[in-house]
Amino acid sequence: MSAALPAEVRDLLAAILAAIDIPYPATVGDAVRHQEILAERVMHTTITLRQVLARQRTQFPADLSWETAYLREQLAIHPPTGYRTGPWPGKPVETAQQGTQGR
């Protein structure tokens, strides 16, 4: 049996995926910057998940819409930029993402 996810849960999951699904680095030299960005994004995702789960079954459950918006704000502060992606020699990740929705 399967049930549709509530819209707020689906939106939070989409934000989590956006946080961790960033373009791979093109070279070993790009891996350091990629890891720095990914670590920041994972940290903010972890904070959001901890907050949501800690408030489960409490008098004041988490506001998923607010938590999702806050996570997206943090991700915007730490965009996947400053390294190259794609097949060697790669191209700037900013160029590779043009025309995408960022989700």
Protein Blocks (a to p, Z undefined) as FASTA:
>chain_A
ZZdddfklmmmmmmmmmmmmccddfbfklmmmmmmmmmmmmmmmmmmmmmmmmmgoiabd
cdfklmmmmmmmmmmmmccehiaedjdebjafklmmgoiaoZZ
